[in-house]
Structures are given as C-alpha cells and as structure tokens.
C-alpha cells in the first residue's frame, strides 16, 4: 500500500497557521498530496511557512481547486470528517477504524481525507461526495477540535496501522472514481424519478441512503457499470410503457 495515494483535502481553510501546521503533520507521517478547496487565505504566507517548518515544500506543491467535486475527481474513495450528527450524518467511523478501512483501499486507487471549514465544517452536499464519515470522539462540552489537530489524529492512526499492514497483498480491484460515482448518481436520480420511486420534491432524501449504502460497499468500476445497466433497463422499460400508454389513450379517443 502506497501512502503517496493518500491526499489531505482542506475545504475553504482560512487560517494560514492551520494550513502550515497541516503541512507539517503531513510531513511527519509521510503524506505529500495537499489539496486546498477555495482557500480564504494565501497558503504561502510567512505564517504558514513558519508553522510548516521543514515541510514548506508541501505548501509550495499544494494544489488549489474551486470546489470539492473537482478536488475529488481523481479519487476512488473519500472520507469526510465531521463532528455534527443528524439525519444524513450516520454510520460514523472513529479515526482508528477509519485507518484500518482506508489502508487496503490505497492498493486500489487514490483516497482522500476531507476536512471542513474551521468555523462550521462540511456542508451536507459536500458530505454527499464522500463515501464514509469520520468523527473524533470528543467531550460534548467542547466538541469542536482545531483543524490541524484533527488532521494529526487521523494521520497518526493511518501511520500506526500502516506499520502493521505492510505485508498485505495487493489486489487488482480498482474502485470507481468520484466522477464516475457522480455520473452514476445522476443517472439514478433521473431513472428513479421517471418511475416515481423518488419524490420529485426531495429526491435527495432517498438518494442519500443509496449513496451511503454504496459508500459502505466501495463500488469498483465494473459494479458502477452494472448499476448503470440496471438504470438503463429501467429507462427502456419505462419508455416502452409510456409509448404503450399513449397508444392506448389514442385508441380510446
């Protein structure tokens, strides 16, 4: 398993010292791919460089993206971190179990650890782009953690489990990329709306459950094609049904 395939994604970070500290933590644990989504500060400022210490090269090599979807387009699996719970925020992993789950996936493609804004984390729509959720168990009286500290905890667990998992065999299975998954979910939305399986007023309600189920399964590219084939068959049958219904209506005129 190759840690070069693990990337750290920061969504709209606003503190240059935080970004620098994240770069230093990545250097500590051998992670080199830093991705910044619409940062609200210059990640190459002196304060960021001071906090990065000897990991300033990671700041200089960091890539900037306009939105999370583009940052994850080449990733095959993404873990979103959140401290909030709710209707669509279920089935959490703690950092230790997430690291165990994550490491074998590095043999199959690129994996992302996604961290949200310092003040209010990730939005539900951004969580939709990730397959699993990570939460750090903290005291309820002060649940929110500093961004850089959260990154350190998650990367520490990855490094710890990596040390005992180096002997695992590689597999030829390739997980579907985020862009492939979003095409699938778009196809599902259209097909399932056409047969009224989804409520047109709130199609995401049920679709998010499908996202979570497929996220737990970790679909590969062949499995995505199979599900899309099912959606295409639904489209074909529904199209024939509509033609037949129209012909019947015409005959009754």
N, C-alpha and C positions, 0 to 999 in steps of 0.2 A: 504494500500500500504506500502510495506516494503522497506525502504531505504537500507537495507542490500543487496538487489538485484541490487543495482546500483554500478557499478565499474568505476573507472577512469583509462584510459589506456594512458600511455605516450610512444610514439614511438621514439626510439633512443635518449632519453634525454642525454645531455652532461654536464649540469651544476648541480653539487651536491647541490648547494644552491637553485636552482629552484626545484629540487626534494623534498628537505626538506620543502620548502615553500608550495608545493602542499600538502604534508602530513599534514602540519599544517592546511591548508584550509579545507581539508577533515575532520580533527578532529573537526574543528569549526562547520561544518554543519552535522556531524553525519554520514559520509560516511567512510567505513572501508576497502573496497576492492581496493587496489592499484596494478596495473599491469604495468610492465615495459617491453617494447619490445626492445631487443638488446641494453640495455643502454650502453653509451660510457663513463661511469664513474662509480665508486663504490658508490652506493646509501647509503652505511652505513658509509661513511667517516664522519669525525668530523664536517665538514661544513654543511653537510646535517642534521646531528643530531642537530646542533645548531639552524638551521632555523626551524626545526620541533618542537622545544621546547618540549611540553608535548605530542606530537604526534609521538615520536620516535618509539613507538610500531608499528605504521603503516608502518614505514620503515622496521622494522625487519620482519614484516609479509608479506611484498610485495612479489609478485610472479614475476619471470622473465621468459620471453618467447623468442624463437628465431625469431619469426615473428608475424605479426599482425593476420594472419589467425588462428594460434594456440591460441593466446590470446583471440580471439572472439569465439572460437569453442563452448563454452557452453552458449553463449549469444543469446538471442532471438531477440534483436533489438540493433542497434548501430548507434550513432550519431557521425559524423566526423566534426571537426571544421576546418575551412579554411578561409583565408582572400582573396584568389585569385578567380577570376572569369574566366570563359571560356566556351568552347563548352560543356564539360561534367560537369560543375560546375554551376548548375542551381537549381531553386526551393529551395532557402535558407530559413531557419528559423532563427529568432533572438533568443537570449537566453531565453527571457520571453515566447515566443510562444513555443519554444522547450520544456521548462519545463512543460507547460500545456499539451503538446502532450505526453511527456515522462511518467509522473506520473501514469496514468492509466495502462500503459504497465508493470509496476512493479508488478501488480497483476497477470500478465500472464507469466512472466519469467524474466530472468536476462537481464539488459540493460546496455550498455556501453557508456561512453562519451570518445571519442578518440581525443587526442591532438597530433599534429605533432612535428617535429623537430624544435628546436629554430630558426635555420637559414633559413629553406625553407619549413617547414610544411609537409603535407602529399602528397604522390605521387598519381596520378590518379588511379593506380592499387590498392592502399590502400583505396581510397575513394570508389572503387567498392565494397569493403567488408562491407560497411556501408549503411544503408537504407535511412538516411536523412543527410542533411548537415546543419551545424550551422555556421553563420558568425556574428561577433560582429561589429556593425556599428561604424566605427572609421573615423577620418579625413583622407582624401585621401593623405594629405601631409606627414602623419606619420601613415600609416595604420596598421603596424605590432605591436602587443602587446606582452609584456613579457608573457612567458608560464604560470607562476604561477598566474599572474593577470587574464589571460583568464580563468583559472580553477576557480578562486574565483568568477568571474562574473557568470559563468554558474552554479556553485553550489549554489550561493546566490539565483538565480532565482528558482532553484529546491526547496530550503528550503522555500522560500517565498510562492510558490504555494502549497507546501506540507502542509503548515499551514492552508490553506483554503480548502483542498481537502481530509482531513482525513475521512470525512463521506461517501465517495463514496463506493458503494457496490463492492464486489469482483465479478469477473466473472470466469467461468470455462475454458474460451478460452485460449489455450496455443499457443503462437507464435512459429513458426518454428525456430530452432536454425540456427546459421550462417553456421554450417557444412551441415545441411540439405539443406539450400538455395544454397550453392555452388555445391552440388550434382545435384540439380535441374538445375542450370545454365549450368553445364557441359553437362547434358542430352540435354538441349535445344540447346546448341551450335552444338552438333553432329547431332541432328534430323533436325534442320533448315538448317544446311549446306548441308545435304543429299538431301533436296528438293530445294536447291539453293535459299532459302529465304534470307540467309545470304551470303554476299560476302566473299569468302574464303580468299581473300587477306586482309580483315579487318573485321572479324566477330564481333569484339567488338563494332564497330560503332553503330549498331542497338541493339546489346545485352545490351549495357549500358542503352539505353532507356527503355528496359524491366526491367532492374534492378531498375531504378528509379521509374517506374510505380508500380512494386511490392513492392518497399520500402515504397511508399506512402500508399499502401493498407495494409501493415503489414500482410503478409500471415501467417495463422496458419498451423499446421502440416497436417490437412485434406486437406486444399487448395493446399498445395505443392503436396500431393498425386494425387489430381485431375489434376493438370497441368502436372505432370509426366505421368499420364494415357493418357492424350492427346498426349504427345510426343511419348509414346509407340504405340499408334494407328497410328500416322504418320509413325513411323518406320515400322509397319506391312504393311500398305497400300503401302508405297514406296518399301518395299521388294517384295510384290506381283507384283507391276508394273514392277520392274526390271526383275523378272522372266519371266513375260509375254512378255516383250520387247525382251528378249534373245530368247525365244521360237519362236517368230515371225521372228526374224533375221535368226534363224537356218532354219526355213521353207522356207525362201526366197533364201537360198543358192542353 
